[in-house]
Structure formats: C-alpha cells, structure tokens
Amino acid sequence: MSKDKSAKIPTPQAVRGTQDMLGDFADRFAHVVETFERVRRLYGYKRIEVPVIEPTAVFARSLGETTDVVSKEMYSFDDRGGESITLRPEFTAGIARAYITNGWQQFAPLKVATHGPLFRYERPQKGRYRQFHQLDAEVLGSDSPLADAELLVFADQLLKELGISEGVTLTLNTLGDAASRDAWRAALVEHFEAHRGDLSEDSLARLDKNPLRILDSKDPKDRPIADSAPDIDAFLTGEAQDFFGAVTSGLDAAGVAWERNARLVRGLDYYRHTAFEFVTDRLGAQGTVLGGGRYDGLIEALGGPPTAAVGWAAGIERLAMLLDAAPKDYVVSVVPDNPELLTKAQGIAQSLRGVSNGRFTVDIGYVGNAKRRVEVARKRGYDCVVFVRDNDNPAGEFHIQWLTNDEIVVENMRPAIQSALD
C-alpha cells in the first residue's frame, strides 16, 4: 500500500518544561550571564567547565538516595556500556567530583565559577523548568569564614549590578559544626517523636532519614510542631558561634544587609555552618533567587580527602524575570546607496566594528534598497545610519544620519564612527 503523500507531517513541539528564547527575554538572560562573568572576574573566581553528564553515583551520594531529586527528578539512563549516567541536576557535585578526579587539591583554596543548563523532571511552573540554567560559584579547600563572607558579598554585588537587589533579602543561618549539628539533630528527633501522631506523611518519612527538613515543611499540619521545635542556638559550640560571628561581621563590614532565619536548614549531614538564601516575593511561590551554604563533608562523602568548601547557585531564568529589561544595545546600520556599493559597505561595517570597543554594534542588511534598509533600521530602534556613497559623490563618500534624539548616545558614538570614516 502506498503512503498518502497528502498526509500532514506532525509539527514538532518542544519538550515539556523546556523553552526557546528570542528577543527581550533572551537579551535579559544574556545580560545576567554577562554581568556574572564580569563580577566573578572582579572577585578572582576562575572559570570552570564540568560535563553535563556524570555517573549517577555522583549525585546519589551528594544529594542523598532518599531525596526527591534522586528518587523522582533525575534524568538517568544506562549508556551502551551499561553504566548508569545522569544529566546533571546541579553543579556542586560535579565540581566536587572534578576536584577529586583531577587532583585540584594542589590549588586550594580554589575559587571557581560556572554557568549552564541543568535538568530535573519536575512539574513546570513560573520560574521552574525541566531544563533550566544556573550561575554557580564555589570555594574549595578553605575552612575560613572569610570565604563564606566573600561569596555572600559577591552574590550581593551581582544582584546590585543587575539592578534587582531592591526587594531581595539575604536570609542567613548557621548549622554549626559537627558537634553542634549532632546535638541539635538529636533534640529535634526527640521533639518530633513526641508529636509523631500529628506529623504529615512526608514529615514522618523524613523523621528517620532527614529530620532537619521537617523544619521547612510547607504542610499546615506540620507548622505548629516545626515552629515549636528547639533552635540550634542552644546547641552551638563556642567555635561554631565564633565562625558565624565572623561571617556576619564580614557582611556588616562590607555593608551587606542580612536577616537571621533560624529555620533555614540543609538536610544532608555534610552541610556545616553557614546556610543562606536571597529571597523575594516578586516571583510568587518560587521566592528564592540565590542560595547556598557550606558543605565541608561533601568531597569526603564522594571518596576524596576531608575538604572544607562553600558555594552558591542562582537560577538564570529567575534573575532574568526580575529584570525590567536588558540594557539597550546601541546599533549603527551601514546602508549602501546602490547595490554596486555593497562590497564597499561591508568594508566600512568591519572598520566600524574595529573601533566600536563595545560602545555599539554594527548591522548591514542583506537585502533591500537604501530606503527599505533605513525603514528597517527605524523599526528596530537603531541609533544611527551610515550611508555609503560613490567616491566621486559631491556630497561626500559617507553621510551619518542620527535616528536617536539622545545627545549622550550621540556624543558617545560619534568620535568612534567618525574615526572609522576618516
């Protein structure tokens, strides 16, 4: 039987929880990344790249076998060699694995930063996708509270340089050292056991494996029990108190505002001392725009030597959503008077790019007469048109027409344009 050639081919659709970007949001996304790259260099954080795929065990050990990320949300599969592989759901574990694999202990303390796509199978909603993107900054091999403070100052400056710090609050807590955390955990278990009959099913499951997570339960049934649980302050050792005091003193010295949130926790045992989140009410339920903490036990849990470390991550999409708009690019359009001048116009466009030094971009339309190209330049909001004419034109080889009324833009662009045309 022959195929019906008139049958319509199904239109391919994007995978649920992913997005295509063009225009304003893509510009805002790029602006977040560009600002991050500039600020991380200012603080001396080296660029690092790690694979998108890792052995599944890397994330199972780092995130915990019983967490939702590992049990429900990871994209894992067996490759052709039979090894279980996972698309990375976060950066920290892969960076820790790379630190061990490559012997980067020799560079400690190592300050690194990266950005890129991550993958989690979860219900898509505003600011949350199955393929999403994060910024990430880590300090590996330092047990100094100054590392925690610097990371927080770095994050604070990033938000300020993006122009989105208003309405964003740094919330901070301490999880103490190992002795503090163990004593607090025992007290929490005792408290929650006394109210076992009143806990939600999720919290009952956490009680045996991850009791600290009950403190941030969103279930109304759990809130009275969680709110009446003991704070960690009563169990902090002197060393842990001094560490937290040094972090907050560093923030105060740098002029970074913060608030204490004694219920901010990290459930896994390798977390120590500082835990923090930058939160906002401008993104609905997804209020955290940047978060992190100290994870002194992670590298050892992955099979490496005992190594102190601290880091944070921020969702690029969420940061881009907080931007009103990306900064406008100033654009020069090069327009040949007639088709015979196109090659000459291409040379002029390249000369303009050579003197721009980041002050403006240069566009040369592929088709259309001069009138049509100018109409396109106006429609796209370009700032300037450079007309390219015959060498013997009595009005001159070039003519600059400004499409913007912004005198500051004109004064910033004019000298470079004129130098390229002289």
C-alpha positions as CSV (number, residue, x, y, z in Angstrom):
1,M,0.0,0.0,0.0
2,S,1.4,3.4,-1.0
3,K,1.7,6.2,1.6
4,D,-0.7,9.1,1.4
5,K,1.6,11.9,0.4
6,S,-1.1,14.4,1.3
7,A,-1.0,13.4,5.0
8,K,0.2,16.2,7.1
9,I,3.5,15.8,8.9
10,P,3.1,16.5,12.7
11,T,4.6,19.7,13.7
12,P,7.5,19.0,16.2
13,Q,7.0,20.6,19.7
14,A,9.4,21.5,22.4
15,V,9.8,19.0,25.2
16,R,7.6,20.0,28.1
17,G,9.4,22.1,30.7
18,T,11.9,23.5,28.2
19,Q,11.8,26.8,26.4
20,D,13.0,28.6,23.3
21,M,14.3,32.1,23.7
22,L,14.5,35.0,21.3
23,G,14.2,38.8,21.7
24,D,13.7,40.5,25.1
25,F,13.9,37.5,27.4
26,A,17.0,36.1,25.5
27,D,18.6,39.6,25.9
28,R,17.8,39.6,29.7
29,F,19.2,36.1,30.0
30,A,22.4,37.0,28.2
31,H,22.7,40.2,30.4
32,V,22.5,38.1,33.6
33,V,25.3,35.8,32.3
34,E,27.5,38.7,31.1
35,T,27.1,40.5,34.4
36,F,28.0,37.3,36.3
37,E,31.1,36.8,34.2
38,R,32.3,40.4,34.9
39,V,31.7,40.2,38.6
40,R,33.2,36.8,39.1
41,R,36.4,38.1,37.4
42,L,36.4,41.0,39.8
43,Y,36.4,38.6,42.8
44,G,39.1,36.3,41.2
45,Y,36.9,33.3,40.6
46,K,38.3,31.1,37.8
47,R,36.0,29.9,35.0
48,I,35.4,26.1,35.3
49,E,33.6,23.7,32.9
50,V,32.3,20.3,34.0
51,P,30.4,17.7,32.0
52,V,26.6,17.8,31.5
53,I,26.6,14.0,32.2
54,E,28.1,12.3,35.3
55,P,27.9,8.8,36.7
56,T,24.6,8.6,38.6
57,A,26.5,7.7,41.8
58,V,28.0,11.2,41.9
59,F,24.5,12.7,42.5
60,A,23.1,9.8,44.5
61,R,25.9,10.2,47.1
62,S,25.9,14.0,47.1
63,L,22.1,14.6,47.2
64,G,21.1,11.6,49.2
65,E,19.4,8.4,47.9
66,T,16.1,9.4,49.7
67,T,15.8,13.0,48.4
68,D,13.1,13.8,45.8
69,V,15.8,14.9,43.4
70,V,17.4,11.5,43.3
71,S,14.3,9.3,43.7
72,K,11.9,11.2,41.4
73,E,13.5,14.1,39.5
74,M,16.8,13.0,37.9
75,Y,17.2,12.2,34.2
76,S,19.1,8.9,34.5
77,F,19.7,6.2,31.9
78,D,22.0,3.3,31.1
79,D,24.5,4.0,28.3
80,R,25.6,1.4,25.8
81,G,28.3,0.2,28.2
82,G,25.7,-0.5,30.9
83,E,26.8,2.4,33.1
84,S,24.1,4.5,34.8
85,I,24.5,8.1,33.6
86,T,22.6,11.2,34.8
87,L,22.1,14.6,33.3
88,R,23.4,16.9,36.0
89,P,20.6,18.3,38.3
90,E,23.0,20.7,40.0
91,F,26.7,21.9,39.7
92,T,28.2,21.3,43.1
93,A,28.6,17.5,43.0
94,G,30.2,17.6,39.5
95,I,32.6,20.3,40.6
96,A,33.5,18.3,43.7
97,R,34.0,15.2,41.6
98,A,36.3,17.1,39.3
99,Y,38.2,18.4,42.3
100,I,38.9,14.8,43.3
101,T,39.5,13.3,39.9
102,N,42.0,16.0,38.7
103,G,43.9,16.4,41.9
104,W,43.0,20.1,42.2
105,Q,43.8,20.0,45.9
106,Q,47.1,21.5,44.9
107,F,45.3,24.7,44.0
108,A,43.4,25.1,47.3
109,P,41.8,27.3,48.2
110,L,40.3,27.1,44.7
111,K,37.7,29.7,43.7
112,V,35.7,28.7,40.7
113,A,32.5,29.8,38.9
114,T,30.4,28.5,36.0
115,H,27.0,28.6,34.4
116,G,25.0,26.4,32.1
117,P,22.0,24.1,31.8
118,L,20.7,21.6,34.5
119,F,17.9,19.0,34.3
120,R,15.2,17.9,36.7
121,Y,12.0,16.1,36.0
122,E,9.5,18.1,38.0
123,R,6.2,20.0,37.4
124,P,6.9,23.1,35.3
125,Q,5.7,26.3,36.8
126,K,6.6,30.0,36.8
127,G,10.4,30.3,37.1
128,R,10.9,26.5,37.1
129,Y,11.7,24.3,34.1
130,R,12.9,20.8,33.4
131,Q,15.8,22.2,31.6
132,F,16.9,25.3,33.5
133,H,20.1,27.3,33.8
134,Q,22.1,28.4,36.8
135,L,25.0,30.5,37.8
136,D,27.4,28.8,40.3
137,A,30.3,29.9,42.5
138,E,32.3,27.8,44.8
139,V,35.3,28.0,47.1
140,L,37.0,24.6,47.6
141,G,39.7,23.9,50.2
142,S,39.1,26.8,52.7
143,D,37.6,26.5,56.2
144,S,37.8,30.3,56.8
145,P,34.6,32.2,57.5
146,L,36.1,34.9,55.2
147,A,35.3,32.6,52.3
148,D,31.6,32.5,53.3
149,A,31.5,36.2,53.7
150,E,33.2,36.9,50.4
151,L,30.8,34.6,48.5
152,L,27.9,36.4,50.0
153,V,29.4,39.8,49.2
154,F,30.0,38.6,45.6
155,A,26.3,37.5,45.4
156,D,25.1,40.8,46.8
157,Q,27.1,42.8,44.3
158,L,25.9,40.6,41.4
159,L,22.2,41.4,42.4
160,K,23.0,45.1,42.7
161,E,24.8,45.3,39.4
162,L,21.9,43.6,37.8
163,G,19.7,46.3,39.3
164,I,17.4,43.8,41.1
165,S,18.5,44.0,44.7
166,E,15.5,46.0,45.8
167,G,13.0,43.7,47.4
168,V,15.5,40.9,47.7
169,T,16.6,39.9,51.2
170,L,19.6,37.9,52.3
171,T,18.4,35.4,55.0
172,L,21.1,33.6,56.9
173,N,21.5,30.8,59.4
174,T,24.2,28.6,61.0
175,L,24.0,24.8,61.1
176,G,27.0,24.8,63.5
177,D,30.0,22.4,63.4
178,A,29.6,18.6,63.5
179,A,29.1,18.6,67.3
180,S,26.5,21.3,67.3
181,R,24.6,19.7,64.4
182,D,24.6,16.3,66.0
183,A,23.3,17.6,69.3
184,W,20.6,19.7,67.6
185,R,19.6,16.8,65.4
186,A,19.1,14.6,68.5
187,A,17.0,17.3,70.2
188,L,14.9,17.7,67.0
189,V,14.3,13.9,66.7
190,E,13.2,13.8,70.4
191,H,10.8,16.8,69.8
192,F,9.3,15.4,66.6
193,E,8.9,11.8,68.1
194,A,6.8,13.3,70.8
195,H,4.5,14.6,68.1
196,R,4.7,11.7,65.7
197,G,1.0,11.2,65.6
198,D,0.4,14.8,64.4
199,L,3.0,14.9,61.6
200,S,2.2,14.7,57.9
201,E,3.2,11.6,55.9
202,D,6.1,13.4,54.3
203,S,7.5,14.5,57.7
204,L,7.1,11.0,59.1
205,A,9.2,9.8,56.2
206,R,11.8,12.5,56.9
207,L,11.9,11.8,60.6
208,D,14.1,8.8,60.3
209,K,16.3,9.9,57.5
210,N,16.3,13.7,57.3
211,P,14.6,15.3,60.4
212,L,16.0,18.8,59.8
213,R,13.9,19.1,56.7
214,I,10.7,19.0,58.8
215,L,11.6,22.5,59.9
216,D,10.9,23.9,56.5
217,S,7.8,21.8,55.8
218,K,5.0,23.7,54.0
219,D,2.3,21.4,55.2
220,P,0.0,23.4,57.6
221,K,-0.3,20.3,59.7
222,D,3.4,20.4,60.5
223,R,3.8,24.1,61.1
224,P,2.9,24.3,64.8
225,I,5.2,21.4,65.6
226,A,8.1,22.8,63.5
227,D,7.6,26.3,64.9
228,S,7.9,25.0,68.5
229,A,11.0,22.9,67.8
230,P,14.2,23.9,69.5
231,D,16.6,26.4,67.7
232,I,20.1,25.5,67.0
233,D,21.5,28.4,69.1
234,A,21.1,26.4,72.3
235,F,23.4,23.7,70.9
236,L,26.2,25.8,69.2
237,T,29.7,25.2,70.4
238,G,31.9,28.2,71.1
239,E,33.8,27.5,67.9
240,A,30.6,27.5,65.9
241,Q,29.4,30.7,67.5
242,D,32.7,32.4,66.6
243,F,32.5,31.1,63.0
244,F,29.0,32.6,62.5
245,G,30.1,35.8,64.2
246,A,33.0,36.1,61.8
247,V,30.7,35.7,58.7
248,T,28.2,38.2,59.9
249,S,30.9,40.7,60.9
250,G,32.3,40.4,57.3
251,L,28.9,41.1,55.9
252,D,28.5,44.1,58.2
253,A,31.9,45.5,57.2
254,A,31.0,45.2,53.5
255,G,27.7,46.9,54.0
256,V,25.6,43.8,53.1
257,A,22.2,43.7,54.9
258,W,21.1,40.4,56.2
259,E,18.4,38.8,58.3
260,R,18.6,35.8,60.6
261,N,16.3,32.9,59.7
262,A,16.8,30.2,62.4
263,R,14.6,27.8,60.4
264,L,16.7,27.8,57.3
265,V,18.3,24.4,57.1
266,R,20.1,21.9,54.8
267,G,19.1,18.3,55.4
268,L,22.2,16.4,54.5
269,D,24.8,15.6,57.1
270,Y,27.8,17.1,55.1
271,Y,26.4,20.6,55.4
272,R,28.1,22.8,58.1
273,H,28.0,26.3,59.5
274,T,26.6,28.8,57.0
275,A,23.3,28.4,55.1
276,F,21.8,31.3,53.2
277,E,19.2,32.3,50.7
278,F,18.4,35.6,48.9
279,V,14.6,35.6,48.7
280,T,12.0,37.8,47.1
281,D,8.2,38.0,46.9
282,R,8.3,39.1,43.3
283,L,8.3,35.6,41.8
284,G,5.2,34.1,43.5
285,A,5.8,30.8,45.2
286,Q,9.3,30.4,43.8
287,G,10.8,33.1,46.1
288,T,14.5,32.0,46.3
289,V,16.7,33.7,43.6
290,L,20.1,32.6,45.0
291,G,21.1,30.1,47.7
292,G,23.9,28.0,49.1
293,G,25.9,27.2,52.1
294,R,29.0,25.4,53.5
295,Y,29.4,21.7,52.7
296,D,32.6,20.6,54.4
297,G,31.7,16.9,54.3
298,L,30.7,16.5,50.6
299,I,34.1,15.8,49.0
300,E,34.9,13.2,51.7
301,A,31.5,11.6,51.0
302,L,32.4,11.3,47.4
303,G,35.6,9.5,48.3
304,G,38.0,12.4,48.4
305,P,40.1,13.8,51.3
306,P,38.4,15.8,54.0
307,T,37.9,19.2,52.3
308,A,36.1,22.3,53.5
309,A,34.0,24.0,50.9
310,V,31.3,26.6,50.4
311,G,29.2,27.8,47.4
312,W,26.0,29.1,46.0
313,A,23.8,28.8,42.9
314,A,21.3,31.1,41.3
315,G,18.7,30.4,38.6
316,I,19.4,32.5,35.5
317,E,15.7,32.4,34.4
318,R,14.6,33.7,37.8
319,L,17.1,36.5,37.8
320,A,16.1,37.4,34.2
321,M,12.5,37.5,35.3
322,L,13.3,40.2,37.9
323,L,14.9,42.4,35.3
324,D,12.7,45.1,33.8
325,A,14.7,44.9,30.6
326,A,18.2,44.2,29.3
327,P,20.4,47.3,28.7
328,K,19.8,48.6,25.2
329,D,22.5,47.9,22.6
330,Y,23.4,51.0,20.5
331,V,23.3,50.0,16.8
332,V,24.8,51.5,13.7
333,S,23.2,50.4,10.4
334,V,25.5,50.7,7.3
335,V,23.5,51.4,4.1
336,P,24.9,51.4,0.6
337,D,23.3,54.0,-1.7
338,N,23.1,51.4,-4.5
339,P,23.8,47.6,-4.9
340,E,27.2,48.3,-6.6
341,L,28.5,49.7,-3.3
342,L,27.7,46.7,-1.2
343,T,31.3,45.4,-1.1
344,K,32.5,48.8,0.0
345,A,29.7,49.0,2.6
346,Q,30.9,45.6,4.0
347,G,34.4,47.0,4.4
348,I,33.1,50.1,6.2
349,A,31.0,47.9,8.5
350,Q,34.1,46.0,9.5
351,S,36.0,49.2,10.1
352,L,33.3,50.4,12.4
353,R,33.3,47.1,14.4
354,G,37.1,47.6,14.8
355,V,36.7,50.9,16.5
356,S,33.5,50.2,18.5
357,N,35.3,48.9,21.6
358,G,31.9,47.7,22.9
359,R,30.2,51.0,22.6
360,F,27.9,49.9,19.7
361,T,27.1,47.1,17.3
362,V,27.1,47.3,13.6
363,D,24.4,45.9,11.2
364,I,24.4,45.7,7.5
365,G,21.1,44.5,5.9
366,Y,21.3,41.6,3.5
367,V,18.7,42.8,1.0
368,G,16.7,45.8,0.1
369,N,17.3,49.3,-1.4
370,A,18.6,52.1,0.7
371,K,15.1,53.4,1.6
372,R,14.0,50.0,2.7
373,R,17.1,49.5,4.8
374,V,16.5,52.8,6.6
375,E,12.9,51.8,7.3
376,V,14.1,48.6,8.9
377,A,16.7,50.5,11.0
378,R,14.0,52.8,12.3
379,K,11.6,49.9,13.0
380,R,14.3,48.1,15.0
381,G,15.2,51.1,17.0
382,Y,18.7,51.6,15.7
383,D,20.5,54.7,16.7
384,C,22.4,55.7,13.5
385,V,22.6,55.1,9.8
386,V,25.9,55.5,7.9
387,F,25.2,55.9,4.2
388,V,28.0,54.7,1.8
389,R,28.3,56.6,-1.5
390,D,30.4,56.6,-4.6
391,N,33.9,58.0,-4.2
392,D,33.0,60.9,-6.6
393,N,29.7,61.9,-4.9
394,P,29.8,65.7,-4.4
395,A,28.1,65.3,-1.0
396,G,31.0,63.1,0.2
397,E,31.6,59.3,0.4
398,F,29.8,58.9,3.7
399,H,26.8,60.5,5.4
400,I,25.8,60.0,9.1
401,Q,22.1,60.2,9.9
402,W,21.2,60.0,13.6
403,L,17.9,58.2,14.4
404,T,18.1,58.9,18.1
405,N,17.5,62.2,20.0
406,D,19.6,61.1,22.9
407,E,22.5,63.6,22.9
408,I,24.6,61.4,25.3
409,V,24.3,58.4,23.0
410,V,25.4,60.6,20.0
411,E,28.4,62.1,21.8
412,N,29.5,58.6,22.9
413,M,29.2,57.1,19.4
414,R,30.2,60.0,17.1
415,P,34.0,60.1,17.7
416,A,34.5,56.3,17.0
417,I,32.2,56.4,13.9
418,Q,34.0,59.5,12.5
419,S,37.4,58.0,13.1
420,A,36.4,54.9,11.1
421,L,35.2,57.0,8.2
422,D,38.1,59.4,8.0
